[in-house]
Amino acid sequence: MQKNSMHLFLKKQDSFFKNNESQRNQQFCKNYSEVVLKNL
């Protein structure tokens, strides 16, 4: 279940930041750590 929601999250991130790779990477790192902390 957690894996599945993470997959959806990544898909969303990818489409949202597709136009700006460096912004996407930066934002991804930030959001990813937030999600990980929430799931702990």
C-alpha positions in Angstrom: 0.0 0.0 0.0 2.7 2.4 1.0 4.7 1.5 -2.1 1.6 2.1 -4.3 1.0 5.5 -2.9 4.6 6.4 -3.4 4.4 5.3 -7.0 1.4 7.6 -7.6 3.2 10.4 -5.8 6.2 10.0 -8.0 4.1 10.0 -11.1 2.4 13.2 -10.1 5.7 14.8 -9.3 7.1 13.8 -12.7 4.3 15.3 -14.7 4.1 18.4 -12.6 7.8 19.3 -13.0 8.4 17.8 -16.5 9.3 21.2 -18.0 12.0 22.2 -15.6 14.4 19.4 -14.7 16.5 21.2 -12.1 13.4 22.5 -10.4 11.8 19.1 -10.5 14.8 17.5 -8.9 15.0 20.2 -6.2 11.3 19.9 -5.5 11.4 16.2 -5.6 14.0 16.0 -2.9 12.1 18.3 -0.7 8.8 16.6 -1.2 10.3 13.1 -1.0 11.8 13.8 2.4 8.5 15.3 3.7 6.6 12.2 2.6 9.2 9.8 4.1 9.0 11.7 7.4 5.2 11.6 7.4 5.3 7.8 6.8 7.6 7.0 9.6 
